Amino acid sequence: MGRGKIVIRRIDNSTSRQVTFSKRRNGIFKKAKELAILCDAEVGLMIFSSTGRLYEYTSTSMKSVIDRYGKAKEEHQVVANPNSELKVCSLDKFPYIYSQVFACLSKRLALLKNCLLRLYAWHLMYIYPTLKHNANAECA
């Protein structure tokens, strides 16, 4: 038999609220640890209690997780809104952003070339159906 559903709202009784906080905090720390181990993920978790106390878990170091988050956030903002973010972006990050954009555009160009070649081949075969037979005869 499963557990009953609870209504998610603030717990009025401070003792019950503290007990629930401790249990759920330990549960989420356990899940974070399992995620880091099972999936080889870099996990960082920070929780501030209502009294302001900090609880944290990291699979590596909190500094490396926060630095990685900052870099990923900056890169995402630049890709999502290139016009506004390029003005703010420092020059030392420009080569990385340029290489990311260049790689993306190169892939798209290759796909377009491939599509164009297929379309051209289809067009030739449609207009000149005997071309296929003549080409095979010459190669033999």
C-alpha positions in Angstrom: 0.0 0.0 0.0 1.4 3.4 -1.0 1.8 6.5 1.1 -0.9 9.1 1.2 -0.5 12.4 -0.6 0.2 15.5 1.5 -0.6 19.1 0.8 2.5 21.1 0.0 2.2 24.2 2.2 4.1 25.7 5.1 4.1 23.6 8.3 2.7 25.8 11.1 4.2 23.8 14.0 7.8 24.8 14.3 8.9 21.4 15.8 7.2 19.4 13.0 8.7 21.9 10.5 12.2 21.3 11.8 11.8 17.5 11.8 10.5 17.6 8.2 13.3 19.9 7.2 16.0 17.6 8.6 14.4 14.5 7.0 13.9 16.0 3.6 17.4 17.6 3.7 19.0 14.3 4.4 16.9 12.7 1.6 17.9 15.3 -1.0 21.6 14.9 0.1 21.3 11.2 -0.4 19.8 11.6 -3.8 22.5 14.1 -4.8 25.2 11.6 -3.7 23.5 8.8 -5.6 23.3 10.9 -8.7 27.0 11.8 -8.5 28.1 8.2 -8.0 25.7 6.5 -10.5 25.9 9.0 -13.3 29.4 10.3 -12.7 27.9 13.8 -12.5 29.5 16.8 -10.8 26.9 17.8 -8.2 26.8 20.8 -5.9 23.9 21.3 -3.5 23.4 24.2 -1.0 20.6 24.6 1.4 20.0 27.5 3.8 17.6 26.8 6.7 15.1 29.3 7.9 17.6 30.2 10.6 20.2 31.0 8.0 22.4 27.9 8.6 24.2 26.6 5.5 24.1 22.9 4.6 26.1 21.8 1.5 27.1 18.7 -0.4 29.5 18.5 -3.4 30.8 15.6 -5.3 34.1 17.5 -6.0 34.5 21.0 -4.5 32.0 23.8 -4.1 34.4 26.3 -5.7 34.8 24.2 -8.8 31.0 23.6 -9.1 30.3 27.3 -8.7 33.0 28.3 -11.2 31.7 25.7 -13.7 28.1 27.0 -13.2 29.3 30.6 -13.8 31.1 29.7 -17.1 28.1 27.6 -18.3 25.7 30.4 -17.5 27.8 33.0 -19.4 28.1 30.7 -22.4 24.4 30.0 -22.4 23.5 33.7 -22.3 25.9 34.5 -25.1 24.4 31.8 -27.4 20.8 32.6 -26.4 21.1 36.4 -27.0 24.3 37.1 -29.0 23.6 40.8 -29.7 23.3 42.0 -26.2 25.8 39.7 -24.6 28.7 40.3 -26.9 28.9 43.9 -25.7 29.3 42.6 -22.1 31.6 39.7 -22.9 35.3 40.1 -22.2 37.8 39.6 -24.9 39.5 36.6 -23.3 36.3 34.6 -23.8 35.8 35.7 -27.5 38.0 32.9 -29.0 36.0 30.2 -27.2 32.7 31.8 -28.3 33.9 32.2 -31.8 35.0 28.6 -32.0 31.6 27.4 -30.7 29.7 29.5 -33.2 32.1 28.5 -36.0 31.6 24.8 -35.2 27.9 25.1 -35.2 27.8 27.0 -38.5 30.2 24.5 -40.1 27.9 21.6 -39.2 24.9 23.4 -40.6 26.9 24.3 -43.8 27.9 20.6 -44.3 24.2 19.6 -43.8 23.1 22.1 -46.4 25.7 21.1 -48.9 24.7 17.4 -48.5 21.0 18.4 -49.0 21.9 20.4 -52.0 23.9 17.6 -53.6 21.0 15.2 -53.0 18.5 17.6 -54.5 20.8 18.2 -57.5 21.2 14.4 -58.0 17.5 13.9 -57.8 16.9 16.7 -60.2 19.3 15.2 -62.7 17.8 11.8 -62.4 14.3 13.2 -62.8 15.0 15.3 -65.9 17.5 12.9 -67.5 16.4 9.3 -66.5 18.7 7.8 -69.2 21.7 9.5 -67.7 21.9 6.8 -65.0 22.0 4.0 -67.6 24.6 5.9 -69.8 26.9 6.5 -66.8 26.8 2.8 -65.8 27.6 1.8 -69.3 30.7 4.1 -69.4 32.0 2.8 -66.1 31.7 -0.9 -67.1 
